[in-house]
Structure formats: C-alpha cells, structure tokens
Amino acid sequence: MLYPLILALTLCSTPLLASPESNAHQAARAMKQCFKGCGLKKQELYKMALFIESELPTKVSKDNTYYFSRKKTKLARTIEVDPHTKNIFIHLQEHNLKELGHGARKSVTNSILYSTTSPKRVAHSHTTYPNENEAQAMNDLKNMPGLCKTISVLADSRRSHSRSYSLITEYYPLGDFAHYMRKNKPKFSFQDKLRFCRDIIVGIDSMHSKGYAHRDLGLRNYFVEKRGKKLHLIVADFGRAVRDDHTTERGAQGGYSQLAPEAINVKALKGDDYLRTDIYALGCVFYKILHQKKPSWVHKAKIKNSHVSVSKRKARHTRAIQQFRKRRAKELKAASKHTNKRFTPERVEQIILKMINPNPSRRPTAHQVRELLGAL
C-alpha cells in the first residue's frame, strides 16, 4: 500500500514545465529590466514574448519563415530569428528611440536578444544596399581578439537572391571613441594612450592574420569599453574591409587625413598593399591619440586637389612625410639622451615614424607593431 503514496510524492516533487504564459511574463519582466528605455510598455513586451513562446516555433519549423514584421503579427515590433543559431531578436529600430549610429549606406539601431531570463540589448546594423563583403568579414572574424563581437549575421529572408545582410553585434554603451572624446573631453594619461594604441593593434593584427585590411581606421570606428576602472578600445565597422584584393569599393583609406602616398592612386592598390596602407593609417591614428591633434605632415587640400596629377600629389605627400620624419627623428634622438626610460611618449613616436614610412615595403607589419608596443 506504500506504492501509491510513493508515486504521489514522486509526482509532486517533479517540476512542471512552465506554461507559455508564465515564460512570457518572466521574459517581459527581464526585458524591461535589461532595457528600461526600450520605448515599450510591459504589456507590449508580454504580447511579443507570448508570440515567441507559443506561435513562433511552429511558424519557423513549418513555414521556414524567419522574419516577422509588425504588419504580419500585429505586434509592437518586428521579430527576427537567426536560422543558424536560433537566436531571436526583437528589433526596436527608431520607434520612440534614437538610432545608435549611421553610415553612408546603413543605420544602426537597438534590438533585444530574446531570453526568458537573460535578454541583452544589442546593436542592429541594417541596410538595403548589397553588403555581402562586410557580412563575410563579420563571419570570418568572429571571436577574434580586439574586435567588435559579432552575435549574428542575418540574410534578408524576405527577398530571394538578396545581397543585403543585417548584422547583430554587442552593444557598447559608451559609444565610439570620437563621440566619447567630443562629449567628455577627457584628459588621458600617457598610460591610457599607450593602452589605446595596444588595444587597436591587437584588433588590426587579428584582421591582418586572416588576410583582411580594415581600410577605415578613423577614431569613430573604435568602441569604448570599460573594464574595471580602465577604458579600452575595440576595433569596429568592417564595412570597407577587404581581403585578397576582393572588393567592389574603391576610395581613400579612412579619409584623406590617413591616406598613404601610394593610396593616392587607389586603382593601383592590390593584395597586401591594403595591409600596408592600414599600417600607415594607424601611424596617423596613434599620433592623434598621443598628441590629441591631427598629424602635422598631412596637408589634405594638397592631397585632394584633383587639378594636380596623381604623380605630383604623391610626390608632394611623400616629401612632406620625409621632411617630418627626418626632423622628428633628430628631436627624438636628442630627447632620448636625457632619459633611460623605455616607457615614454618618445618611444611610441619612434614606432609611429616606422609606421608612416613613405616606402610601404619598409613599414612594419601589424604583428611587429604589436610586439614593439608590447615591449615598452
């Protein structure tokens, strides 16, 4: 007669599966907590969560549908599923929210990576233009050190043979470095500046090790991340990245202020030339971080002047760099006589002079720059 009692106790102690309604309530609370300014009421979040918990799995498996617009579902926001990872995203876009950023051909808005317990605010980059090169780069560079974290690369499932992709990445609340500098006007120590240079070269070394050149290394393309009490930089935006000379886009590397002499004739660039122009551009970026001013050897108006032949502009730019390197090398040599310290701005600037060598074959590789900075 003990068996029924034992069976009853066993059934009572077995946890029951949560209902879709219960999961939806839990998810709505978690999403509101993770992103309080999401522009949605709790009831709206609950309705979307209930759809995800109850209807979405069937629609995905039976209909092979991964994109659910507001018009289709009558819900407050669009929902999208990554068919490869099964991640579910609620795209907030610009409804009651400002966009996170934008480029010439893309917008970056807020999304929520759905979870009943641990949802995350993420960044959603989307465009109607072909961006398969960027999507391929994001996939190839996933989880590489020093680079913006990619969560999902989503093909446009609404249109057959579409060449545009949505890119979901980690959200960095402090924003990009250029915006952070304008907003906060911080006074960085030399230790901070050296750390920023080291952070950037880690990311670029990761890219170059996979054969990718970044090609757009302005300060707006690094995210600021706080780890403990220290700020770090993350290399981001692979929209102009190129590998093995495979690119449909031509143009100045990172703007004219970071343009290597050989890149004035951009049509002549091929293969590893792009990697070397990255190194020159980084020399300009490191100089700007170190001195908090634009490189003094760059004369943008003369570089841009299309009324002057490419060969003359290249010769002028090369001469300006050579003159700066010669003068600055003498100044740094004189300064080094008064100190034996390795950990000085002058040591970093000696590395920069190598990076901006007008002869691209004489520039160090990204890995060599990383080792030089690491040795300080």
C-alpha positions, 0 to 999 in steps of 0.5 A: 500500500506504500506504492501509491503514496510513493508515486504521489510524492514522486509526482509532486516533487517533479517540476512542471514545465512552465506554461507559455504564459508564465515564460512570457511574463518572466521574459517581459519582466527581464526585458524591461529590466535589461532595457528600461528605455526600450520605448515599450510598455510591459504589456507590449513586451508580454504580447511579443514574448507570448508570440515567441513562446507559443506561435513562433516555433511552429511558424519557423519549423513549418513555414521556414519563415524567419522574419516577422514584421509588425504588419504580419503579427500585429505586434509592437515590433518586428521579430527576427530569428537567426536560422543558424543559431536560433537566436531571436531578436526583437528589433526596436529600430527608431520607434520612440528611440534614437538610432545608435549610429549611421553610415553612408549606406546603413543605420544602426539601431537597438534590438533585444536578444530574446531570453526568458531570463537573460535578454541583452540589448544589442546593436542592429546594423541594417541596410538595403544596399548589397553588403555581402563583403562586410557580412563575410568579414563579420563571419570570418572574424568572429571571436577574434581578439580586439574586435567588435563581437559579432552575435549574428549575421542575418540574410534578408529572408524576405527577398530571394537572391538578396545581397543585403545582410543585417548584422547583430553585434554587442552593444557598447554603451559608451559609444565610439571613441570620437563621440566619447572624446567630443562629449567628455573631453577627457584628459588621458594619461600617457598610460591610457594612450599607450593602452589605446594604441595596444588595444587597436593593434591587437584588433588590426593584427587579428584582421591582418592574420586572416588576410583582411585590411580594415581600410577605415581606421578613423577614431569613430570606428573604435568602441569604448569599453570599460573594464574595471576602472580602465577604458579600452578600445575595440576595433569596429565597422568592417564595412570597407574591409577587404581581403585578397584584393576582393572588393567592389569599393574603391576610395581613400583609406579612412579619409584623406587625413590617413591616406598613404602616398601610394593610396593616392592612386587607389586603382593601383592598390592590390593584395597586401598593399591594403595591409600596408596602407592600414599600417600607415593609417594607424601611424596617423591614428596613434599620433592623434591619440598621443598628441590629441591633434591631427598629424602635422605632415598631412596637408589634405587640400594638397592631397585632394586637389584633383587639378594636380596629377596623381604623380605630383600629389604623391610626390608632394605627400611623400616629401612632406612625410620625409621632411617630418620624419627626418626632423622628428627623428633628430628631436627624438634622438636628442630627447632620448639622451636625457632619459633611460626610460623605455616607457615614454611618449618618445618611444611610441613616436619612434614606432609611429615614424616606422609606421608612416614610412613613405616606402610601404615595403619598409613599414612594419607589419601589424604583428611587429607593431604589436610586439614593439608596443608590447615591449615598452 
